[in-house]
Each structure stands twice: as structure tokens, then as C-alpha cells.
Amino acid sequence: MPPDRRDATATASSRSTLPKPAARRRYVEMGELAALQQIRRDSEALDASAIAVGPFARLDANAVAAQDGKTRGAITNVFGSQAAFQAETMELALSAGDWLERLEYPVPADYPSAEEWVDALFAAESARGPRHGSEPVIDYAFLWALWLSAVPYGLWSEQVRGPSLDEHAQWIDRLEQVLQEALDHFGVALRADTSIGDLACACASVIEGTWLNQCLTTQHPRDPAQPIASAMRNSGRLLWRGATV
């Protein structure tokens, strides 16, 4: 068979025989896997040297400097390169800075009952988190959103996992402290099979889980007549009731 005929036959036989919807689905799934494999490669590169990943890799020194009325040279003079600027910005965002040191919770003595204090605690946490549609600013809510954009890299990168876990552990410690203060003030005990660490971890999971919803909506996911904060407050009361006697 002539070479050109063989090539034409091979091309025809390699064409997909799947219906178009099935072929689209197959290639999309292959694309999802390719995206995950790329994240793993980027994560391994991040551990090998300081590089920026995710949205940090798209930071434009020109655009950032322009906000300050300067040119890109103002940033490269300080950091040496745009890449170094991107990497340091990511490092600061992942570390959460001193936000935990400045975190203040409602004081138990200011509330007549434990459940009213719990309600205030979770209302405050809702307010501290991200809010759908709000303008970007430098506060904990938006740094949390930036951290969230880098979380997938934590599956394979110690550079992302390390500071993220450190911050989480510090936050759990802070929650344990304020929850214990409330237990002591209101004369409430934990159930025999529940520790203060258990309750703090459960609270943290509810808070961050609801923050995910707050990125998408300002209303309760099951009752649009209620604000999203009511979902966190109700969940907090359920946790408190289940953990205490």
C-alpha cells in the first residue's frame, strides 16, 4: 500500500467512534486529570524552589506598581524580580500574618445565657469570613479566600501544607481557650465522651464550611429569607447542645 494510503487509513482508524456527547465527556474528564497532574507538578516545583502558584503566579508587577503611581521598576528594585515578588506575596497570604493575634471573641460575661453567647460567637465568625459580591480588601476574609485558592497544592506541597496547618492549629488553640472560658463562666460541662479539642475542631469545621457557602451566597442555602449568618449560628447551637450537659 502506498505510504499516503497507509497514513490515511491510520488516521481514519484512530478517530473516535463515540457519539459526540460521550466524546465531549471523555475529553473533559481527561482534562480534569491533566489539571490535577499539573497542580502536582507545580507543587513539586514549589518545594524545590520558591515559586508562585495559582493566582499568585499571575500577579503583574506593572499593574501592582501602577496602583501606587509607579512603574514595575519600583517592585523589581525591592524584590529583584517579578517572580520573587509573586512568591513573597503568596508566602505572606498563606501565613495569615498576625490576624489571629488580633482576633477578639465575644466575652461570655457579657451574655445572660450560654446559648446567647454561642449565638454571638458564631455570628461574629460569620462576619469575619468572606461575603459573596463584596469588594476585595486586605482583611482576613479575603486572605482566607486567597489561601483557599492555593489549598489544592497542599495535597503535594510542604510549602503550602506547613503554614496552613500551623495557622489552623493556632486557631484551634484559640477556640479551645474561648470555649473553655464559656464553659467555666456558665457552669456547663462537656459530655463524658467529648473533649474541648473535639468541640473546637467541630466549630472550626462548621465555620470554614459555612465560609465556603458565604463565597457563593449571602442567603441561607435552604431558606433565602434568612441571611447566611443564620446557618452558622444554628449549626453552632447544635454543636454546643450536642457537646454539653
C-alpha positions in Angstrom: 0.0 0.0 0.0 1.4 3.4 -0.9 2.6 5.5 2.2 -0.1 8.1 1.7 -2.8 5.5 1.7 -1.4 3.9 4.9 -1.4 7.3 6.7 -4.9 8.0 5.6 -6.1 4.5 6.9 -4.3 5.0 10.2 -5.9 8.5 10.7 -9.3 7.1 9.9 -9.0 4.2 12.3 -7.8 6.5 15.2 -10.9 8.7 15.0 -13.3 8.4 17.9 -16.3 6.2 17.3 -18.1 7.6 20.4 -21.2 9.8 20.0 -20.3 13.5 20.3 -21.8 13.9 23.8 -19.8 10.9 25.1 -16.7 12.1 23.4 -17.0 15.6 25.0 -17.5 14.0 28.4 -14.4 11.7 27.9 -12.2 14.6 26.9 -13.4 16.8 29.7 -12.6 14.1 32.3 -9.2 13.7 30.7 -8.8 17.5 31.0 -9.7 17.3 34.7 -7.0 14.7 35.3 -4.5 16.7 33.3 -5.3 19.8 35.5 -4.6 17.7 38.7 -1.4 16.4 37.3 -0.3 19.9 36.5 -1.1 21.0 40.1 1.1 18.1 41.4 4.0 19.1 39.1 3.7 22.7 40.2 3.5 21.6 43.9 6.7 19.6 43.5 8.4 22.5 41.8 7.3 24.8 44.6 9.0 22.6 47.2 12.2 22.6 45.1 12.4 26.4 44.9 10.3 29.4 45.8 7.8 29.9 43.0 4.3 31.3 43.0 1.3 29.1 42.0 -2.3 29.6 41.3 -3.5 33.3 41.2 -0.2 34.4 42.7 1.6 33.3 39.5 -0.5 35.8 37.5 0.4 38.8 39.7 1.6 41.6 37.3 4.2 43.8 38.8 3.4 46.5 36.3 -0.3 46.6 37.4 0.5 46.5 41.1 3.1 49.3 40.9 0.7 51.4 38.8 -1.8 51.4 41.7 0.9 53.2 43.7 1.6 55.6 40.8 4.9 53.9 40.0 6.4 51.6 37.3 7.4 48.0 37.5 10.9 49.0 38.4 9.7 50.1 41.9 8.9 46.5 42.6 11.8 44.8 40.9 14.2 47.2 42.8 12.8 45.9 46.1 12.3 42.2 45.2 14.8 41.7 42.4 12.2 40.2 40.0 8.5 39.8 39.5 8.8 36.1 40.3 10.3 36.9 43.7 7.5 39.5 44.4 4.9 36.8 43.5 6.5 34.2 45.7 6.7 36.5 48.7 3.1 37.7 48.3 2.0 34.1 48.3 4.0 33.3 51.4 2.5 36.2 53.3 -1.0 35.3 52.3 -0.6 31.7 53.3 0.8 32.6 56.7 -2.2 34.8 57.6 0.1 37.3 59.3 -1.0 38.5 62.7 -4.7 38.2 62.2 -5.1 35.5 64.9 -3.3 37.7 67.4 -5.8 40.4 66.8 -8.9 38.1 66.8 -11.4 39.0 69.5 -14.3 36.9 70.5 -17.5 37.8 72.5 -16.9 37.8 76.2 -19.0 35.2 78.0 -19.7 37.5 80.9 -21.5 40.0 78.6 -24.3 37.5 77.9 -27.0 36.2 80.2 -27.0 32.6 78.9 -24.6 30.2 77.2 -26.8 29.9 74.1 -26.9 33.7 73.6 -23.1 33.7 73.9 -22.8 30.8 71.4 -25.1 32.7 69.0 -22.9 35.8 69.3 -19.7 33.7 68.8 -20.9 32.2 65.5 -22.4 35.5 64.3 -19.0 37.1 64.8 -17.3 34.3 62.9 -19.8 34.7 60.0 -19.0 38.4 59.9 -15.2 37.6 59.9 -15.5 35.4 56.9 -15.9 36.1 53.1 -19.0 37.6 51.7 -20.3 37.0 48.2 -20.1 40.0 46.0 -18.1 42.2 48.3 -15.2 44.3 47.1 -11.7 43.0 47.5 -9.8 44.4 50.5 -6.9 43.3 52.7 -8.6 41.6 55.6 -8.8 38.1 57.0 -11.8 37.1 54.9 -10.0 37.8 51.6 -6.7 36.4 52.8 -8.7 33.2 53.6 -10.1 33.2 50.1 -6.5 33.6 48.7 -5.4 30.7 50.9 -8.3 28.7 49.6 -7.0 29.2 46.0 -3.8 27.5 47.0 -5.2 24.6 49.0 -5.1 22.0 46.2 -1.3 22.5 46.0 -1.2 21.4 49.7 -2.0 17.9 48.6 1.6 17.6 47.4 3.5 20.6 48.7 5.0 21.0 52.1 5.4 24.8 51.4 1.6 25.2 51.3 0.7 22.5 53.9 3.1 23.7 56.6 1.9 27.3 57.2 -1.7 26.3 56.6 -1.6 23.7 59.3 0.3 26.0 61.7 -2.4 28.6 61.3 -5.1 26.0 61.8 -3.5 24.7 64.9 -3.2 28.2 66.4 -6.9 28.9 65.6 -8.0 25.6 67.3 -6.0 26.6 70.4 -7.8 30.0 70.4 -11.2 28.3 70.0 -10.4 25.9 72.8 -9.5 28.8 75.1 -12.7 30.8 74.4 -14.9 27.7 74.6 -13.4 26.7 78.0 -13.9 30.3 79.3 -17.6 30.0 78.4 -17.9 26.5 80.0 -16.4 27.8 83.2 -18.5 31.0 83.2 -21.8 29.4 82.6 -21.1 26.3 84.8 -21.6 23.9 81.9 -19.8 20.6 81.5 -18.8 18.6 78.4 -20.2 15.2 77.8 -18.0 12.4 79.1 -17.0 11.3 75.6 -16.3 14.8 74.3 -13.1 16.9 74.8 -12.6 20.6 74.4 -10.4 19.8 71.4 -13.3 17.8 69.9 -15.6 20.8 70.3 -13.1 23.3 68.9 -12.4 21.2 65.9 -16.1 20.8 65.2 -16.6 24.5 65.5 -13.7 25.2 63.1 -15.2 22.8 60.6 -18.6 24.4 60.7 -17.1 27.9 60.4 -14.9 27.2 57.4 -17.6 25.1 55.8 -20.1 27.9 56.0 -17.4 30.4 54.8 -17.4 28.3 51.6 -21.1 28.9 51.2 -20.6 32.6 52.0 -18.3 32.8 49.0 -21.3 31.9 46.9 -24.3 33.4 48.6 -25.4 36.0 51.2 -28.5 34.0 52.0 -29.2 30.8 53.8 -28.8 27.9 51.3 -32.1 26.3 52.2 -34.1 29.4 53.3 -33.4 32.5 51.1 -35.4 34.6 53.5 -32.6 34.2 56.1 -29.1 35.6 55.9 -26.2 33.1 55.6 -25.1 34.0 59.1 -28.2 32.2 60.4 -26.9 28.9 59.0 -23.7 29.3 61.0 -25.4 30.4 64.2 -27.9 27.5 64.0 -25.1 25.0 63.4 -23.1 26.4 66.3 -26.1 26.0 68.7 -26.5 22.4 67.6 -22.8 21.7 68.3 -23.0 23.3 71.7 -26.1 21.4 72.7 -24.7 18.1 71.5 -21.3 18.6 73.3 -22.6 19.8 76.7 -24.7 18.6 79.6 
